[in-house]
Every structure is written in C-alpha cells, then in structure tokens.
Amino acid sequence: MYEITDWTKKQAKRLGYTVKPSADKKKKIDVFEKSKKIGSVGATSYGDYGTYLNTKGKAFADQKRKGYLARTKWCDKAGSNCRLARELLW
C-alpha cells in the first residue's frame, strides 16, 4: 500500500483538499473536498515527487518533476484527475 508523503499532505492542505490512501489498489490516493470524494489519482506503479524526494534526493526529484510537468501541460481542467495528480503528487 502506498504511504502518503509529507509533500502530498502539505500540497493537499494548501489547496483545501483531504487525501487518504486509495480504495482502488491501482491508485495512490483518494482526494476529498468537503468530505466528498472528487478523484483517485496516482498509479501505484509510478513514482511521484514526494517519493523521489524521500528515496533519491531533491536533485533527482526535481529532474523527474520537470519532465512530468512538461508531459502534462495539457492538464488544465480544474478538478480533473490529471490536474489533481499534478497539484498533489508533483
């Protein structure tokens, strides 16, 4: 099971969301806004910024983050799972 990183917890708090481990075994987190689930994000088979920070260091995490953000520029629809992943995991 995925352990939610401090990075993701801080991002969620800043954005007004609550995050919990996902009920879907293929996803990392379930995202809630005012107690209503609004999405499940983060494939468990991939890394994320907080995980890389904890395991590989800031330089590596920053490099991976830059690549992820460049690949997902199109994710601009508010509340979409893709946008939630960008905001909370990267």
N, C-alpha and C positions, 0 to 999 in steps of 0.2 A: 504494500500500500504506500502511496506517495505521502510524504510528510511535507506539509505546507511550510514554506520557508519564511523567515522573518521579512525578507524582501517583499514577498507577496502579501503578507499580513499588513505591512506598512502601506503598500500601494492601495490595498482594499480600504483601509481606514481613511486614507487621504481622499479617496473617491466616494466614500459613503456606502461601500458595499460590505457585506459579511461573506466570508468564504469558509467552506467546510470541505473535508475530503469527499470526493465524488462518490455517489452511489453507483455510478457506472464504472466498472472495473477498467475500462479503456481510457477514462479521463482522470485528470489530476484533481480538479476542484469543481465544486458546485458554487455558483455565485448567487447571492441573495441581495435583494434591495427591499428594505422594509419588510422583512420576513417572507417575501415572495421570491421563489427561485426564478432567476432570469436567464440562467445558462449553465452549461457544463463545458469546461474548457481544458485544453492541455492534454495532448495524447501522452499517455504514460510511457510510451516507447521513445520519447524525445526528451532532451534536456530543456532547461529554461534558465533565465538569468540568475535567479536566486540559487539554484542548484549548482550552476557553474561557479558562482562566487564562493560557495562553501567548499567545493571539491577541487577546483582547478585554479582559483585565484582571479583577481579583478581584471588583469590584462586579458586573459583568455575569455572571461565572461563578457567583457566589453567588445571583443572581436566578434564573438558569436551573436551578441545583441545587435551590433551594427548590421551584420548580414541578415538576421531575421527581420529587422525593421525595414531594410531595403527591399526584401522579398514581399513584404506585406503592406506596402504603402497604400494599396487599394482598399484596405480595411478601414473605411471611414464611417460606416453606418453605425450610429450610436446604438449601443445595446446588442449589437451582433456578437456572436461567439468569437469571431475573429478579432473584433475590436477589444472585447473583454480580455482575450488572451494577450494582446499587445499591451494593454494597460496594466494587467495584473501579473503576468508572468515575465514580461520583458521590459 
